[in-house]
Amino acid sequence: MSSYRDEEQINRVRHARQVLAGDTVRPEPDPWMLGGGMLPLSPLQRNYLIALVILLVVGVLLSFLAGMPIASIFLFVLALGLIGAWLVF
């Protein structure tokens, strides 16, 4: 009976050592690391560019559909985003 408990404890200790050693744990990717592809952009930079393109499309569509006064709000935010791109890129 005690050999079963000893073996069980040894297995728990071995499992704890493997967990603490990081045997199967992989680090998460760094969001600031440059990605591999045609444009070397990190996921953060890519999402920033996508948001700017969406603002541009919405601004242009609103300028044709509703006029410049409403579209100028989106274009102003786009301008601020382009200025902020200096910090991101």
C-alpha positions as CSV (number, residue, x, y, z in Angstrom):
1,M,0.0,0.0,0.0
2,S,2.8,2.4,0.9
3,S,4.6,1.6,-2.4
4,Y,1.6,2.8,-4.3
5,R,1.5,6.1,-2.4
6,D,5.3,6.5,-2.9
7,E,4.9,5.9,-6.6
8,E,2.0,8.3,-6.8
9,Q,4.0,11.0,-5.0
10,I,7.0,10.4,-7.3
11,N,4.7,10.8,-10.4
12,R,3.3,14.1,-9.0
13,V,6.8,15.4,-8.3
14,R,7.9,14.4,-11.8
15,H,4.9,16.1,-13.3
16,A,5.5,19.3,-11.2
17,R,9.1,19.3,-12.4
18,Q,8.0,19.0,-16.0
19,V,5.5,21.9,-15.6
20,L,8.0,24.1,-13.8
21,A,10.7,23.3,-16.4
22,G,8.4,24.5,-19.2
23,D,8.7,21.3,-21.1
24,T,5.6,22.0,-23.2
25,V,5.1,25.7,-22.6
26,R,5.8,28.0,-25.6
27,P,6.2,31.8,-25.1
28,E,3.6,34.0,-26.8
29,P,4.8,35.9,-29.8
30,D,6.0,39.5,-29.2
31,P,3.5,42.0,-30.6
32,W,6.4,44.4,-31.5
33,M,8.4,41.8,-33.4
34,L,8.5,42.2,-37.1
35,G,6.5,39.7,-39.0
36,G,7.6,37.8,-42.1
37,G,5.9,38.6,-45.4
38,M,5.9,41.1,-48.2
39,L,5.7,44.0,-45.8
40,P,7.6,43.6,-42.5
41,L,4.8,44.8,-40.2
42,S,4.0,43.6,-36.7
43,P,0.4,42.6,-36.1
44,L,-0.1,45.9,-34.1
45,Q,1.1,48.0,-37.1
46,R,-1.0,45.9,-39.5
47,N,-4.2,46.5,-37.4
48,Y,-3.3,50.2,-37.2
49,L,-3.1,50.5,-41.0
50,I,-6.4,48.6,-41.5
51,A,-8.1,51.0,-39.1
52,L,-6.7,54.0,-41.1
53,V,-7.9,52.5,-44.4
54,I,-11.4,51.9,-42.9
55,L,-11.5,55.5,-41.8
56,L,-10.5,56.6,-45.3
57,V,-13.1,54.5,-47.0
58,V,-15.9,55.7,-44.6
59,G,-14.8,59.3,-45.1
60,V,-14.9,59.1,-48.9
61,L,-18.2,57.3,-48.9
62,L,-19.8,59.8,-46.6
63,S,-18.5,62.7,-48.6
64,F,-20.3,61.4,-51.7
65,L,-23.5,60.3,-49.8
66,A,-24.0,62.8,-47.1
67,G,-21.7,65.7,-47.9
68,M,-18.5,67.1,-46.6
69,P,-19.6,68.3,-43.1
70,I,-20.3,64.8,-41.9
71,A,-17.3,63.3,-43.7
72,S,-15.0,65.8,-42.3
73,I,-15.3,64.2,-38.8
74,F,-14.0,60.9,-40.1
75,L,-11.3,62.6,-42.2
76,F,-10.2,64.6,-39.2
77,V,-9.8,61.4,-37.2
78,L,-7.9,59.9,-40.2
79,A,-5.6,62.9,-40.1
80,L,-4.9,62.4,-36.4
81,G,-4.3,58.8,-37.1
82,L,-1.8,59.6,-39.8
83,I,0.1,62.0,-37.5
84,G,0.0,59.2,-34.8
85,A,1.5,56.8,-37.4
86,W,4.8,58.5,-36.8
87,L,4.8,56.9,-33.3
88,V,3.6,53.5,-34.5
89,F,6.0,53.2,-37.4
